[in-house]
Amino acid sequence: MNNSDVKRLEAQLIDLKASLLLQEDEHKQSSQPVELDQAEVGRHSRIDAMQAQEMALETARRCKKHIVEVEKIILRIESDDFGSCGACDEDINIRRLEFDPACVYCIGCAEKQEEQ
């Protein structure tokens, strides 16, 4: 993998991180506490609102986890470890990285991880 490929993939990761940060913020705003006033919101509507709140919180947690993963990959780029498999240390196929620049395993090792 040449330097221009790495720079292009790094730019994709930075864009992905920015997008995830926006999504996380949107979901945090959607997870505001549910009003407890029964006169204002019926029982079923309140349950629906609480469920939506929990879904927004979980989505925000998943966004945060993905942000951390992307930050780790960006650090791998800075330390020249980017593009090598985290398990077998072989080069990850450039097409795999173009599809998902945040992957850390080659196809073979990723399949082994799924089997476990």
N, C-alpha and C positions, 0 to 999 in steps of 0.2 A: 504494500500500500504506500503510495507516495504522499508527499507533504500536502499537496492540494486536496487529495481525498480526505486527509485528516482534518484540514481546515474547514472543508465543506461539511463534514459530519459534526465537527465541533459547533459550527454555526447552527446546524439543525438541533443539536442538543440545547444550545442556549435559547433558541426559539421555543423549544418544547418546555423548558423550565419556565420561561416567561408565561406561556400559555397555562401551565399548571398552576402557577402562582395566582393568576387571574381566576381560574376555576375554583381554587381553594378559597379565595376571598369571597367569591359569589356564594359558595355553599355555606361558608361561615355566617354570612349575612342572612341566609335562608333558615338558619338554625336558631333563630331568636326564640326565647321562651314563649310557650303557649299561654295565652290569657286564661286565667282560671275562672273568670266570671261566667257562670252558667246561663245567666240571662242574655249575655251577648253571643255566646256560642253554644249550640246544642251539644248533647252528649256525643253523638256520632261525628259531628263536625269537629269537635275537640279531639276525638280519637284520631280522626284523619289528619288533623294538624300535628298531633304529637308524632304520628307515624312519619309524616313528611319531614318533621324536624329531625327525627332519628336517622332517616335516610340521608338528609343533608349533612348531618354530622359524620356519618360513615363515609360518605363521598369525600368530605373534606379530609378525613383521616387517610383515605386511600391516595388522595392527591399529595398529601404531605409525604407519604411513604415513597411515592413515585418521584417526588422532587429530590428526596435524599438519594435515591438510586441514581438519578441523573447527575447530581452533584458529584457522586463517587466516580461516575464515568468521566466527567470533566477533569477530575483530579488524575484519573488514569492517563488522560491525554497529556496533561502537564508533566507527568512522570515518565512518559514514553512507554507505558504499559498498554496503551489502547490498541485494540486489534488482536491481542493475544488472548487465548482461552484462559479463564480463571482456574480451570481444573488441570488441563493437560499442557498448557503453555504453547500450543500450536496456534498458528495464525487463524483467525476467524475469517471466513469467506467475505470478501468485500460486498457481495450482493446481500448477504445476511445483515451486514452492518448498515447498508443503505436502506434496507427495509426497516430495521430497528437499531439505530445507533447505540441504544442503551443495553444491548445484549452483551453478556460477559462470557458466554459459553459457545463453543463451536457446536455444530449440529449433533455430532456424536455424543458429546458430554451432556448437552441439553436433554437428549433422549434418555441417557442414563439417569439424570437427575429426576426425570418424570417417572421412571420405573421404580424408584426408591420410595 
